[in-house]
Amino acid sequence: MTNTTVLGVDIGGSGIKGAPVDLATGALLVPRYRIPTPRRSTPDKVAGVVAKVAKHFDWHGPIGCTFPAVIKAGVAHTAANVDESWIGTDVDAVLSAATGCPVTVMNDADAAGLAEMRWGAGRGPVGVTILVTLGTGIGSALFVNDRLVPNTELGHLVIRGKDAETRASANARQDHNFSWRAWASRVDEFLLYLERLFSPDLFIVGGGVSEKADRFMPLLTAKATVVPASMGNDAGIAGAALGARSDKPVG
């Protein structure tokens, strides 16, 4: 592999998947390799799986990893869908030791945002862009003139006395059997709240539900442009790889 190629690894609550990424295009150079996340997702067990992913590709260079947590200087300050023993752990150091490679870890939504801004729906516009991923919860990534403001966790903003993600995530739609119109009104309320706080120029909506954008996006009323994410399931892997570059566009 060349120095324009980095192994990207996406660590999630149900699976850990990775592939070498061409940093010129964001494309995965070979099919993703996926291993289920260990049932008890402790640091040693997750690190062992990441090492297996690296070994699968016979990888010896830099690795970028997503992680479902607030990450500051490589250390996890929260833990979502992974064992709480990760809190306070130097994730960079643990994964570097397990793989024998230099590993850079970043928040999973931030990684997806980097990919969308470099190769996907966020290319071109200059200003304030907010990516929201609507899935089990709500992830977010905030960019100002293409510079990432990390670890925003906007899905935890309180709306009507509850975390926004308990009302407007894709899981909330399924759990409460909301119609698309009823759920869209909740997503709209969330986006309008973000609009009042940040005055964004662009919203990018990610998560699997973005594949059905025509069912709910026409019902949204935000003044900012709202578009579906375009990188799909590759966003986390590609963004993690980009995040491992020393010249990554991170504020």
Backbone bond lengths (Angstrom), bond angles and torsions (degrees), N, CA, C in turn:
res aa  C-N    CA-C-N  psi(-1)  N-CA   C-N-CA  omega(-1)  CA-C   N-CA-C  phi
1 M - - - 1.458 - - 1.532 110.94 -
2 T 1.335 117.18 152.17 1.456 121.69 -177.18 1.520 110.60 -93.68
3 N 1.340 115.44 174.72 1.458 118.76 178.79 1.513 112.38 -75.30
4 T 1.327 118.20 -0.15 1.469 121.11 171.95 1.524 110.63 -98.90
5 T 1.322 116.40 13.79 1.458 121.92 179.97 1.521 109.31 -123.47
6 V 1.326 116.36 131.26 1.458 122.37 178.46 1.525 107.91 -132.20
7 L 1.325 116.99 143.33 1.456 120.39 174.84 1.520 108.62 -78.40
8 G 1.323 116.50 121.62 1.450 121.80 175.25 1.505 110.29 -101.16
9 V 1.327 117.21 135.77 1.467 122.55 179.60 1.524 108.43 -130.19
10 D 1.318 116.16 129.29 1.462 123.09 -179.09 1.526 108.29 -108.35
11 I 1.328 117.04 109.64 1.471 122.26 -178.68 1.521 108.37 -95.03
12 G 1.319 116.48 113.77 1.458 121.81 -179.80 1.515 111.84 -122.29
13 G 1.313 115.71 175.20 1.450 120.05 -178.38 1.509 113.87 -69.52
14 S 1.331 117.68 -26.02 1.466 120.14 -178.50 1.517 113.50 -110.14
15 G 1.341 117.66 -23.96 1.453 119.54 -178.04 1.515 112.18 -152.66
16 I 1.323 115.47 153.76 1.457 123.27 175.29 1.516 106.59 -120.19
17 K 1.328 116.88 117.73 1.461 120.18 -173.10 1.518 110.12 -134.15
18 G 1.327 115.42 151.54 1.448 118.08 -178.60 1.508 112.81 -156.86
19 A 1.322 115.36 168.32 1.467 122.66 176.82 1.525 108.15 -168.82
20 P 1.325 117.65 153.25 1.463 120.15 171.30 1.530 109.48 -67.63
21 V 1.324 115.76 140.39 1.466 121.80 -175.22 1.518 109.79 -120.08
22 D 1.323 115.74 133.55 1.469 121.64 172.18 1.519 107.25 -80.91
23 L 1.331 117.50 111.25 1.458 120.64 -175.52 1.519 113.57 -72.84
24 A 1.318 117.74 -9.22 1.467 119.68 175.74 1.528 110.91 -77.74
25 T 1.321 116.23 -30.97 1.471 120.45 -173.98 1.520 114.27 -122.67
26 G 1.326 117.89 -17.43 1.453 121.26 -174.60 1.512 113.53 81.40
27 A 1.324 117.38 3.66 1.463 121.13 -177.16 1.527 110.95 -80.50
28 L 1.327 115.76 144.15 1.462 120.74 171.58 1.523 107.47 -77.53
29 L 1.325 116.27 130.54 1.467 120.21 -173.68 1.521 112.74 -80.30
30 V 1.315 117.06 -21.45 1.468 122.61 176.67 1.525 107.18 -143.13
31 P 1.330 118.74 165.50 1.462 119.63 178.57 1.528 112.59 -58.59
32 R 1.322 115.28 147.02 1.461 120.92 177.64 1.523 111.18 -60.37
33 Y 1.326 115.48 147.35 1.466 121.59 173.09 1.518 106.93 -112.93
34 R 1.329 117.10 126.50 1.463 120.78 -174.18 1.521 111.20 -125.29
35 I 1.328 115.77 138.87 1.457 123.62 174.47 1.527 107.17 -128.92
36 P 1.333 118.91 134.96 1.475 119.28 178.03 1.526 111.52 -58.29
37 T 1.317 115.73 141.39 1.461 120.46 175.62 1.524 109.19 -64.74
38 P 1.332 117.98 133.92 1.476 119.80 179.38 1.518 111.42 -53.50
39 R 1.311 115.44 145.27 1.466 120.20 -176.73 1.529 111.14 -57.55
40 R 1.324 116.30 -44.71 1.475 120.02 171.24 1.515 105.95 -104.21
41 S 1.325 115.24 101.91 1.464 121.37 -167.82 1.525 111.59 -86.39
42 T 1.333 116.18 61.66 1.454 122.21 179.08 1.528 110.04 -76.52
43 P 1.336 117.66 164.57 1.466 119.60 -179.54 1.517 114.32 -54.35
44 D 1.343 118.29 -45.10 1.455 119.13 -177.01 1.519 112.21 -66.56
45 K 1.334 117.03 -38.43 1.471 119.98 -178.88 1.525 111.72 -71.60
46 V 1.314 117.42 -43.67 1.465 120.18 178.65 1.524 110.05 -65.46
47 A 1.325 116.94 -42.22 1.466 120.45 178.89 1.524 110.51 -60.41
48 G 1.334 116.63 -37.33 1.457 120.10 177.71 1.513 112.53 -63.13
49 V 1.333 116.81 -38.05 1.464 120.28 178.32 1.524 110.84 -69.73
50 V 1.330 117.47 -42.63 1.466 120.06 177.91 1.527 110.01 -60.04
51 A 1.331 116.75 -38.76 1.465 120.41 176.95 1.524 111.08 -62.67
52 K 1.325 117.17 -37.71 1.471 120.65 177.79 1.525 111.26 -65.57
53 V 1.336 116.19 -38.62 1.468 119.73 177.71 1.524 109.68 -63.40
54 A 1.326 116.96 -44.89 1.461 120.16 178.52 1.525 111.17 -62.88
55 K 1.325 116.50 -41.49 1.464 120.42 -179.88 1.520 111.06 -64.97
56 H 1.326 116.91 -35.97 1.468 121.15 179.08 1.522 110.94 -56.34
57 F 1.330 116.40 -37.08 1.471 120.71 -179.38 1.528 112.11 -95.86
58 D 1.342 116.28 6.12 1.467 121.03 -176.23 1.523 109.74 49.91
59 W 1.356 114.52 50.36 1.452 121.14 -170.45 1.525 112.02 -90.85
60 H 1.344 116.81 135.62 1.460 121.27 -179.43 1.527 112.37 -134.15
61 G 1.318 117.60 12.72 1.452 121.37 -178.84 1.518 111.79 -111.86
62 P 1.334 117.02 -161.69 1.463 121.10 -179.33 1.527 112.29 -66.70
63 I 1.320 114.49 147.74 1.469 122.33 179.81 1.523 108.19 -128.49
64 G 1.316 116.34 135.19 1.451 121.77 171.61 1.514 109.00 -111.73
65 C 1.333 117.25 134.33 1.470 121.50 -177.95 1.520 110.82 -126.76
66 T 1.318 115.81 140.07 1.459 120.15 166.26 1.523 107.98 -84.85
67 F 1.330 115.29 157.58 1.465 120.00 176.01 1.522 108.02 -150.95
68 P 1.342 117.91 136.05 1.472 120.37 -177.08 1.520 112.36 -80.76
69 A 1.328 115.23 70.68 1.463 120.57 -176.56 1.520 109.75 -164.67
70 V 1.319 115.53 165.04 1.457 120.91 166.51 1.526 106.85 -73.41
71 I 1.331 116.69 122.99 1.461 122.07 -177.77 1.527 109.02 -117.20
72 K 1.325 115.76 123.53 1.470 120.74 176.78 1.522 108.09 -130.07
73 A 1.340 116.05 120.14 1.466 122.29 -178.13 1.524 111.01 52.13
74 G 1.334 116.20 38.71 1.452 121.45 176.18 1.515 115.55 84.27
75 V 1.319 117.61 -5.34 1.465 122.07 -176.52 1.530 110.30 -101.64
76 A 1.343 116.60 135.85 1.464 121.89 178.10 1.526 110.10 -81.40
77 H 1.331 115.93 127.68 1.466 120.61 178.83 1.521 112.15 -106.89
78 T 1.314 117.47 -9.61 1.460 123.32 174.18 1.518 106.78 -141.29
79 A 1.335 116.32 178.82 1.465 120.42 176.09 1.523 108.22 -152.49
80 A 1.330 116.21 116.65 1.464 121.08 178.88 1.522 108.55 -119.44
81 N 1.318 116.47 121.69 1.469 122.52 179.72 1.528 113.26 66.31
82 V 1.331 117.13 15.87 1.466 122.05 169.97 1.524 107.39 -135.58
83 D 1.327 116.69 167.45 1.455 121.74 -175.61 1.527 111.37 -61.58
84 E 1.337 116.04 141.02 1.466 120.67 -177.33 1.520 112.89 -66.69
85 S 1.332 117.56 -13.62 1.462 120.08 177.67 1.527 111.93 -65.35
86 W 1.339 117.42 -11.68 1.467 120.36 175.82 1.517 111.89 -70.76
87 I 1.334 118.42 -24.68 1.459 120.88 -175.85 1.529 109.81 -62.47
88 G 1.326 115.62 124.90 1.451 121.37 -177.05 1.516 114.28 87.84
89 T 1.334 116.39 -1.51 1.464 120.97 -178.94 1.526 110.81 -85.88
90 D 1.326 116.51 138.94 1.464 121.58 173.11 1.528 106.78 -79.11
91 V 1.320 115.72 93.84 1.468 120.94 -174.22 1.520 110.71 -65.18
92 D 1.328 116.81 -40.53 1.467 120.26 176.97 1.526 110.84 -54.19
93 A 1.342 116.06 -48.16 1.461 120.66 -175.94 1.522 111.74 -67.29
94 V 1.335 117.15 -42.53 1.467 121.02 -178.80 1.529 111.20 -62.62
95 L 1.332 116.51 -45.73 1.465 119.95 -177.60 1.533 111.43 -74.46
96 S 1.326 117.54 -32.66 1.465 120.41 176.69 1.525 110.33 -64.54
97 A 1.345 116.13 -41.74 1.460 119.94 179.74 1.527 110.85 -66.06
98 A 1.331 116.65 -38.56 1.470 119.98 -177.45 1.520 112.45 -70.98
99 T 1.333 117.32 -34.62 1.467 120.83 -174.94 1.526 113.15 -96.46
100 G 1.331 116.42 -20.47 1.454 119.57 -173.46 1.518 112.89 73.14
101 C 1.326 116.17 16.74 1.470 122.48 -178.56 1.529 109.14 -126.53
102 P 1.332 117.64 155.20 1.471 119.20 174.37 1.530 110.13 -70.55
103 V 1.320 116.67 122.15 1.464 121.83 -176.40 1.523 109.98 -116.65
104 T 1.328 115.97 133.25 1.465 123.09 173.97 1.517 108.20 -116.92
105 V 1.329 116.67 125.25 1.467 122.07 -176.48 1.518 109.27 -111.32
106 M 1.339 115.69 143.19 1.450 120.05 175.20 1.528 109.74 -145.04
107 N 1.308 115.54 161.80 1.466 122.00 177.62 1.522 110.42 -54.51
108 D 1.327 116.59 140.93 1.465 120.37 -173.10 1.525 113.06 -64.16
109 A 1.328 118.06 -42.62 1.470 119.33 179.17 1.522 111.13 -68.55
110 D 1.337 117.22 -35.60 1.465 119.90 176.32 1.524 110.65 -61.24
111 A 1.334 116.43 -40.17 1.465 120.38 178.98 1.524 110.95 -63.31
112 A 1.328 116.49 -46.04 1.468 119.85 177.81 1.518 110.65 -59.95
113 G 1.342 115.84 -38.75 1.458 119.82 178.38 1.515 112.34 -64.02
114 L 1.336 117.34 -42.28 1.464 120.30 177.91 1.525 110.57 -57.61
115 A 1.338 116.11 -43.47 1.467 119.86 -179.36 1.522 111.24 -63.75
116 E 1.317 116.65 -44.31 1.464 119.87 -179.44 1.522 111.71 -65.10
117 M 1.323 116.69 -36.50 1.462 119.93 -179.21 1.517 111.68 -72.80
118 R 1.328 117.62 -34.87 1.461 120.02 -177.63 1.533 111.58 -82.67
119 W 1.346 116.98 -43.73 1.467 119.38 -171.47 1.529 114.67 -124.39
120 G 1.320 118.52 -8.37 1.460 120.27 -170.54 1.513 114.71 -116.18
121 A 1.334 115.36 -134.68 1.463 121.71 -170.73 1.519 113.77 -70.06
122 G 1.339 118.48 -14.61 1.457 121.11 -178.22 1.510 114.85 -94.36
123 R 1.319 117.50 2.12 1.464 119.53 -179.19 1.526 110.87 -65.75
124 G 1.319 116.94 135.83 1.458 120.63 170.88 1.511 115.26 104.13
125 P 1.351 119.11 -61.01 1.465 118.38 -174.02 1.525 111.99 -63.81
126 V 1.324 115.53 142.60 1.455 121.45 174.38 1.525 107.31 -113.67
127 G 1.306 116.49 133.43 1.453 120.97 -177.58 1.505 109.53 146.13
128 V 1.311 116.68 -141.11 1.459 121.75 -179.72 1.528 109.05 -106.65
129 T 1.320 116.07 123.76 1.457 122.38 178.80 1.517 109.11 -122.86
130 I 1.328 116.77 135.60 1.461 121.71 175.84 1.520 108.86 -122.66
131 L 1.324 115.78 122.03 1.462 121.51 170.24 1.516 108.23 -94.30
132 V 1.318 117.36 131.79 1.462 121.42 170.65 1.524 107.82 -122.37
133 T 1.316 116.43 131.87 1.459 120.95 176.72 1.521 107.94 -106.20
134 L 1.313 115.62 119.83 1.470 121.70 -177.32 1.521 108.36 -100.82
135 G 1.321 115.64 104.67 1.457 120.71 -178.19 1.512 110.02 -144.41
136 T 1.351 117.11 -129.36 1.463 120.82 175.63 1.517 110.01 -57.18
137 G 1.311 115.64 -40.48 1.454 123.04 172.64 1.516 107.82 -128.64
138 I 1.329 116.54 -151.18 1.466 121.37 173.92 1.525 107.80 -127.13
139 G 1.324 115.73 118.05 1.458 120.82 172.64 1.509 109.21 -96.90
140 S 1.335 116.15 163.42 1.463 119.22 -178.92 1.512 110.54 -149.16
141 A 1.328 114.25 152.60 1.463 121.23 172.83 1.519 107.50 -143.01
142 L 1.319 116.66 129.89 1.461 123.22 -176.21 1.523 109.51 -113.41
143 F 1.336 115.45 129.67 1.468 121.09 179.76 1.523 109.79 -125.85
144 V 1.315 115.76 136.43 1.461 122.10 174.57 1.527 107.00 -120.60
145 N 1.334 115.78 112.92 1.472 121.00 -175.79 1.526 111.21 49.82
146 D 1.347 114.87 49.17 1.465 123.26 176.86 1.520 114.24 71.27
147 R 1.327 118.79 5.69 1.457 121.44 177.23 1.517 109.52 -101.53
148 L 1.328 115.98 129.59 1.452 121.36 -177.75 1.523 111.58 -77.27
149 V 1.340 115.55 133.00 1.462 122.18 167.51 1.531 105.15 -100.21
150 P 1.335 119.70 102.33 1.465 120.47 -166.51 1.523 114.82 -74.61
151 N 1.336 113.81 157.69 1.478 123.01 169.08 1.527 114.01 61.38
152 T 1.333 117.32 43.51 1.460 118.40 -175.66 1.533 113.71 -73.71
153 E 1.337 119.11 -35.25 1.474 122.01 176.56 1.529 111.87 51.03
154 L 1.333 116.69 47.17 1.466 120.17 -176.02 1.526 113.16 -71.05
155 G 1.320 117.27 -14.90 1.467 120.05 176.51 1.517 113.04 -65.86
156 H 1.347 116.54 -13.22 1.469 119.98 179.32 1.523 112.72 -96.59
157 L 1.339 117.28 4.22 1.457 118.52 171.59 1.528 109.29 -60.37
158 V 1.321 116.00 142.07 1.466 120.25 -175.47 1.530 110.18 -89.95
159 I 1.340 115.20 123.68 1.462 122.59 175.90 1.520 107.91 -126.06
160 R 1.306 116.66 125.67 1.472 122.30 -178.04 1.536 111.26 52.98
161 G 1.336 115.94 39.57 1.451 121.16 174.31 1.520 115.50 81.13
162 K 1.343 117.67 4.95 1.459 120.30 -178.39 1.524 110.08 -134.84
163 D 1.350 115.90 154.57 1.459 118.92 172.27 1.524 109.09 -55.73
164 A 1.319 116.14 137.45 1.465 120.31 -178.74 1.521 111.63 -54.84
165 E 1.346 117.18 -36.70 1.462 118.65 -176.26 1.523 112.93 -67.75
166 T 1.342 118.38 -23.30 1.465 119.35 177.13 1.523 111.41 -74.10
167 R 1.339 116.64 -15.01 1.459 121.13 -178.80 1.526 113.09 -105.46
168 A 1.353 116.82 -33.00 1.462 118.94 -167.44 1.525 114.77 -123.93
169 S 1.317 118.82 4.63 1.462 119.83 177.06 1.529 110.32 -71.59
170 A 1.330 115.96 165.00 1.467 119.58 175.68 1.514 110.55 -63.26
171 N 1.329 117.29 -35.32 1.461 120.08 177.73 1.521 111.70 -64.26
172 A 1.335 116.95 -37.12 1.465 120.14 178.29 1.523 110.57 -61.75
173 R 1.337 116.79 -39.23 1.466 120.02 178.00 1.523 110.95 -61.29
174 Q 1.331 115.87 -43.60 1.458 120.00 -178.81 1.524 111.49 -72.05
175 D 1.338 116.30 -43.72 1.467 120.21 -176.41 1.525 111.98 -62.38
176 H 1.333 116.09 -35.95 1.469 120.20 -177.24 1.523 112.32 -101.26
177 N 1.336 115.58 3.70 1.470 120.58 178.98 1.532 111.55 53.69
178 F 1.331 116.29 42.58 1.455 120.65 178.73 1.529 109.92 -69.92
179 S 1.324 116.13 144.46 1.459 119.49 167.28 1.522 108.23 -68.46
180 W 1.331 116.53 163.25 1.454 119.14 178.13 1.520 110.88 -59.30
181 R 1.335 117.13 -39.33 1.459 120.52 -179.04 1.528 111.17 -66.19
182 A 1.336 117.55 -43.49 1.460 120.43 -179.73 1.525 110.98 -65.41
183 W 1.329 115.90 -40.79 1.464 119.19 179.17 1.522 110.65 -69.30
184 A 1.324 117.53 -39.73 1.465 120.99 179.28 1.527 111.29 -58.76
185 S 1.328 117.35 -34.19 1.463 119.50 179.33 1.529 110.66 -65.17
186 R 1.323 117.29 -32.41 1.467 121.00 178.09 1.530 111.22 -75.36
187 V 1.320 115.91 -41.14 1.462 119.39 175.14 1.525 109.39 -61.82
188 D 1.318 116.66 -42.36 1.460 121.74 -179.97 1.529 110.55 -60.84
189 E 1.330 116.93 -43.92 1.459 120.90 179.13 1.534 110.46 -60.35
190 F 1.323 116.59 -40.25 1.462 121.28 178.37 1.525 111.13 -64.91
191 L 1.332 117.34 -47.55 1.460 120.65 -179.24 1.532 111.34 -64.57
192 L 1.320 116.61 -38.96 1.469 119.46 178.42 1.529 111.15 -64.71
193 Y 1.327 116.76 -34.96 1.462 120.93 176.73 1.536 109.83 -65.46
194 L 1.346 116.45 -44.45 1.462 120.12 176.40 1.520 111.10 -62.49
195 E 1.322 116.13 -35.95 1.457 120.52 -179.77 1.525 110.63 -64.68
196 R 1.316 116.83 -39.38 1.468 119.74 178.09 1.530 111.30 -65.81
197 L 1.336 116.77 -33.66 1.457 120.75 -177.22 1.526 113.41 -80.64
198 F 1.348 117.16 -38.57 1.460 120.63 -168.08 1.532 114.89 -120.98
199 S 1.314 118.61 -11.35 1.474 122.11 -177.53 1.527 112.05 47.36
200 P 1.334 118.49 54.46 1.471 119.99 -176.99 1.520 112.08 -71.04
201 D 1.328 114.30 157.62 1.457 120.82 174.03 1.521 111.15 -92.05
202 L 1.343 116.27 -24.36 1.461 120.80 -175.10 1.516 110.44 -147.31
203 F 1.324 116.19 133.76 1.461 123.29 167.00 1.529 108.12 -107.76
204 I 1.329 116.92 132.47 1.456 121.76 171.11 1.518 106.76 -112.75
205 V 1.315 116.72 124.71 1.459 121.42 -177.83 1.526 109.11 -104.82
206 G 1.336 115.72 116.73 1.448 121.34 -179.01 1.517 112.24 -113.30
207 G 1.327 115.15 -170.68 1.457 120.98 -172.90 1.517 109.40 94.41
208 G 1.322 115.63 163.10 1.460 119.81 -177.94 1.512 113.71 -56.20
209 V 1.340 116.72 -29.28 1.459 120.64 -177.59 1.525 111.49 -66.35
210 S 1.334 117.45 -18.45 1.466 119.73 -179.78 1.522 111.76 -65.17
211 E 1.329 116.63 -19.15 1.462 119.97 176.99 1.531 111.71 -70.80
212 K 1.338 116.35 -13.59 1.468 121.74 177.86 1.530 109.58 -115.56
213 A 1.326 115.33 36.01 1.461 120.93 -175.42 1.521 112.50 -56.21
214 D 1.325 116.93 -32.55 1.464 119.55 -177.54 1.521 112.49 -66.46
215 R 1.335 117.62 -15.55 1.462 120.91 -178.69 1.529 112.10 -82.08
216 F 1.343 117.57 -22.83 1.466 118.10 -175.50 1.527 114.78 -134.31
217 M 1.327 118.82 -27.32 1.469 118.83 -175.94 1.525 113.92 -63.70
218 P 1.335 119.83 -35.47 1.470 118.35 176.95 1.532 113.40 -62.79
219 L 1.343 117.39 -14.35 1.459 121.68 -178.78 1.527 112.78 -91.80
220 L 1.332 117.42 -5.31 1.459 121.55 -177.55 1.525 110.64 -83.80
221 T 1.337 116.43 148.03 1.472 120.49 -171.93 1.529 113.88 -120.22
222 A 1.323 118.37 9.45 1.458 120.36 -179.40 1.530 110.63 -58.69
223 K 1.327 116.79 145.72 1.458 121.07 176.76 1.528 111.09 -71.16
224 A 1.333 116.26 -32.86 1.459 120.11 178.18 1.524 109.97 -67.22
225 T 1.311 116.22 155.69 1.458 121.18 173.59 1.528 108.80 -66.53
226 V 1.332 116.81 135.65 1.464 122.18 178.28 1.529 108.12 -120.81
227 V 1.337 116.49 122.86 1.467 121.16 -178.11 1.522 109.55 -132.57
228 P 1.339 117.67 153.10 1.461 119.63 174.64 1.521 110.97 -76.36
229 A 1.317 116.67 149.16 1.461 121.10 173.38 1.521 109.00 -62.79
230 S 1.332 116.45 152.00 1.465 119.42 -175.54 1.523 114.09 -118.95
231 M 1.333 117.99 -6.68 1.463 120.30 -176.86 1.523 113.02 -86.32
232 G 1.333 117.57 -13.10 1.461 121.26 177.09 1.515 113.00 60.51
233 N 1.337 115.47 -145.65 1.464 120.75 -176.06 1.520 113.62 -70.64
234 D 1.337 116.97 -8.05 1.462 119.78 -179.76 1.525 112.42 -87.34
235 A 1.327 118.00 -7.33 1.465 120.79 -172.15 1.521 112.24 -60.85
236 G 1.324 117.78 -45.14 1.454 120.37 -177.72 1.514 112.16 -63.65
237 I 1.333 116.44 -46.13 1.462 121.15 -179.58 1.527 110.19 -63.12
238 A 1.336 116.65 -48.27 1.461 120.44 -177.80 1.526 111.34 -65.23
239 G 1.327 116.76 -42.89 1.459 120.12 -179.95 1.518 112.41 -66.97
240 A 1.336 117.09 -36.49 1.462 120.46 177.14 1.517 110.54 -62.81
241 A 1.336 116.09 -41.75 1.465 120.28 178.20 1.526 110.33 -62.26
242 L 1.328 116.56 -44.15 1.462 120.47 178.89 1.531 110.48 -62.96
243 G 1.335 116.27 -37.52 1.459 120.55 -179.64 1.515 113.89 -64.90
244 A 1.327 116.85 -18.67 1.467 120.54 178.77 1.520 112.66 -83.48
245 R 1.330 117.06 -8.80 1.461 121.04 179.03 1.531 110.02 -77.16
246 S 1.317 117.24 140.36 1.460 120.75 -179.31 1.521 112.42 -66.80
247 D 1.361 116.11 -22.49 1.471 119.51 -178.45 1.517 111.46 -102.41
248 K 1.329 116.97 22.41 1.469 120.35 -178.53 1.522 110.29 -61.59
249 P 1.351 116.94 147.72 1.470 119.84 -177.26 1.508 112.16 -82.90
250 V 1.329 117.13 68.19 1.458 121.61 -179.55 1.527 108.64 -114.91
251 G 1.352 115.33 132.87 1.454 118.57 -179.13 1.519 112.28 -73.64
